[in-house]
Amino acid sequence: MQIIKNKIKIYLRNIVAIIYSYYLILIGKINKVKKSSASGEIILSVYFHNPSKKLFEKCIKWFLNNNYHFISDKELVDIIKNNNQFPRSAVIITVDDGWRENKYNIISVVDKFKIPLTIFATIEPIFENKSFWWSIVNKTKKIKENKMSINSLKTIPNELRMNYVEKLKKEISYSREALTSEELIEINENENIHIGSHTITHPILPMCDNLTSMYEIKESKMLLENKLKKEIAAFAYPNGDFTERECNYLEETGYHIAFTTQPNYIKKSNKINIFQIPRFGVVDNLPFVENLCRMTGVWYERKKYKK
């Protein structure tokens, strides 16, 4: 009965979201963003996790059909550091975590349209075949009553979260969720793909002590560089959470750029912090028209978001 109620709730939520999304389009919100992009006032920054090929390709085609061109993280660094003029109608695409389906659903689209893209890899799930910790929490919910939700686990000290998840692991079996190290090496050979770091274990960095935060940032860079034989210059904060401490650690360890999940445009008129690049998120299981409003930023205008 509860499953049926949840499905009805999701269905109704999506219907309302679709109506609201078309309203935003009809009143010209997306056209306004396109004009700002075309004039070189903003750069769009968009991230994915584990989208279907259909959704990912539809998003990419929308950008192409609306005269956007794609820039890499390296190009964005050059624009910001050298105070270069913003390119017109530019967008940067990034992908977090390193899900195994990315190889089939994303790489084929990248190859088809020859666009640059950065994948932020989480070390343990890829190199050691460990499940993403939030997947463990979700899977154990199906067989027992968990005392803590994923969101609540994000707010406690990192050591406590890890201990809790380790106990849950004993309750279930799981298969590989992430790319293999061999697949990551193969993807790294693709001239259109850049690999960045997404830490070792995907912790909530502000919930870590100093040593752990530095370890997650520094060691992930070293391990990827040793495995891929390339400099790892880009970083994405797990869950988008960071403090000034993390920004300092990134600079100390030689990263060139870091991405948040703060939903905002990269604006020509703003002073840009190279270690706090905003991004708009595309949500895997939501309707395309809503994701269109999300990836262009107009979905967030109803919120009083401040940089």
N, C-alpha and C positions, 0 to 999 in steps of 0.2 A: 504493500500500500504506500509506504514511504517513497519507494522508487518511482511510483507513478506520480505522486505529488511533486517530487523533484523534477521530473520530466516536464510536467505541466508548467511548473514555475519557470524553468529555463525557456520553454517555448514562448510563454507570455512575455518574458523579459526580452527575448530576441525580437518579437513582433514590435514591441515599444521602441527598441533600439533602432530597428529598420525605419520606422516611421520618423523618428527623430533625425536620423541620418539624412533621409531624403529632404527633410525640412531644411537642414543646414545647407544642403546642396542647392535647393531651390531659392534660398535667400542670398545666394552668391558667396558664401563663405569660402568655398574651395577656389572659386575664380579669383578671389582676393589674394589668396595664398599664391596662386600661379602667377599673378601679376607681380607680387613682391619678389618671387623667385626670379622671374624673367628680368626684373630690373637690377638684380644683383644685390638686393637688400638682405636676403636670407639664404642659408643653405639648409636643406632638409636633412635630418639625420634619423634613420629608421632602423629598428632592430627586430629580429625574429628569434624564435626558439626552435620549434620543431613543426614547421608548417607542412601541409600537404603540398605536393607539386602543383596542384591546381590553384591553390591560394597563392603560393609564392609567384608562380608564373603570371597570374592575373595582376598581382601588384606591380611586377616589373613591367608588364605590357602597358599598364596605365601610365607609368612614368614615361615610357618611350613614346606612347601615343600623344602625350602632352608635352613633348619636346624637352624633357629633362635629359641631362647626361649625368653619368655616374662617375664619382671621384673616389679614389682610394684613401685609406687613412694616411698614407705617406703624403699624398697631395694635400690633404687637409692640414697636416703639420706644416708643410711648406707655406700654405696660404696664411696660416696664423702667425708663425714665427717670423716670416719675412714681411708681414703686413701687406701682403699682396691684395690686389683688387679681387673681390668676390666674383667667381665665375657666375654666369647667368644660368638660371634653371638647373642648379646642381643638387645632387642628392648623394648621400653616402649610405651604403647598406652594410649592416653588421648582423652576425648571428651568434647567439650565446649558447654555451654549454658543450656542444659537440655531440649532439644526438646522432645515432647511427643512421637514421632515415635521411639525415642531411645529405649523405652521399648520393642518394637517388633522387631526392626531391628538390635539392638546391643546386648541386654541382652541374647537373644536366642543363638546367636553365641558364646558369652562368656561362657554360660552354656555348649554348645556343645563341645567346645575345652578346657574348664577349664583354661582360661587365665586370668591374673589380668588386671584390667582396672580402670582408674580414670575418673569419670564424674565431671566436674566443673559446679556447679549449680548456676544459677542466681536467686536471692530470689524473687523479685516481680512477675515475670511471673509465678513462681511455687506456691508460697504461696498466692498470691493475684489475680491470674488469669488476669494479665495484659499482653498485647501484647509486644513483643520485639519492642523497639522504631524504629528500622530500618524497621520493617515490616509495621508500621504505615506509614512511608514515602513512601515505595513502593506501598502500597495500595491506598494512596491518589493520586499518580501519574496517576492512571488509570481513575480517575474521575475529576481531575483538574490539572492545570499547577502549579507545585510547584516552588517556587523561589530558593529553596536550595536542593542540592543533598545530599545523605547520606555522601559521602566523604567530602563535604564542611561543613556539620554539625559537623563532627568529629574535625574540626579545630577551632571551636569557643568556647568561655567560656561555661562551662557546664550549667550554669543557663539559658543562652540564648538558648541553644539547647533544654533544657527541656521545656521552655516556647513555643518554636516554635512547638515542637511535641505535646504538650497539645492542641494547637489550631487545629492541624491537626486531632486529635482524634475525634473532634466534627463533622468531615465530613464523618466518616465511622462507620460501626459496625464491630465487629470482634469476632471470636470464640477463644477458648483456643488453644495456640500453644505449651505450655510447659507441662511437667509432672505435675501431681497434687502432693500436699504435701503427700497424702496417697501413691501414686506410688513411690515417692522418698523414703519414709520410708520402703516400701516393697523392693525396689532395694537395700537399705542400708543393709538389712539383708542377702544379697547374699555375701558369703564369698570371692568371686572373685572381688567384686566391692568396690572401695574406693570412697567416696564423698569428693570433694574439693570445695572451694569457687571461685565464678566468680563475686563477688560483689553483691550489692543489686539491682541496676538499670542498670548495664552494661554501665557505663559512660566511657568516655575517661579520664582516671585518671589524666594525666598531664594538662588537661583543667579544673580541679577542684581546688578550693581553699584548703588550708590545712585542714580545718575542715571537708569538704566534702570527701576529699580523705581518711582521717583517718576513718571517719564514714563508708564509703563503704567497707573498708578493715576489720575493727574491728567488726562492727555490723553484717556483713554477717557471720563471723566466729561464733559469739555468738548465732545468730538465728539458724544456722545449728546445732550447738552443743546441744542447748536446745531441738530442734526438734528430732534429731537423737540419742541423748544420747551417742555420740562418739566424740573424739577429732577430730577437723578439722585442719589438718596440712599442706595441700597443697593448692596452689592458682594459678590461671591463670589470667594474665592481660587481660582485655577486649581489643580487637583489637590488643593485643600485645604491647600496649603503656605504658611506665613507665618512671620514672626518679629515681634518687638516693633517692629522698624523699619517694617514694613508697617502695623501698627496705628497707629503714630504718623503715618505719611503719610496714611492715610485720614482721621484726625481733622483734620489740618492742611488737607486739601483739601476738607473740608466734607461728607463722607459721614456718615450717621446710624447706619448698621448694616452689619455684614459677617458673612458666613456661611462657616464652615469645612466640612470633611467629617469632623470628629470625631464618631464615633457615640455620642451621648449625648442625654439628655433635657434640655430647658430646665426646670430644677428651681427651684421656689419656695424651697427650703431653701438653695440655693447663691447666692453672690454672682455675678451675671451680668455678664460683660464684653461690652458692646454690639458690640465688634469681633471677638468670638470665639464666635459663635452656632453651636452644634453642629447636625448634621443626620444623619439616617439615609438611606442611599441605596437606591433601587430600581434594580435592574440589568435592563437592557433585555431580555436574552435568557434570563432565568431563569424557572422555573415560578412561578405566582402564589403558591402556598402558601409557598414560600421567601421571596418578596418581602413577603408578609404578615408573616412573622417578622422580616424586615429592617426594614420601615417602622415596626413597633411596638417595635423595639429588642431583642426577646428573642433574636434570632439572635446578638447580640454578647455575651450574658451568659457564654458559654462562654470568652470571652477575658478576660484580666485587664486590661481597659481602665481607664485612669485619666485623669481630666480634665486 
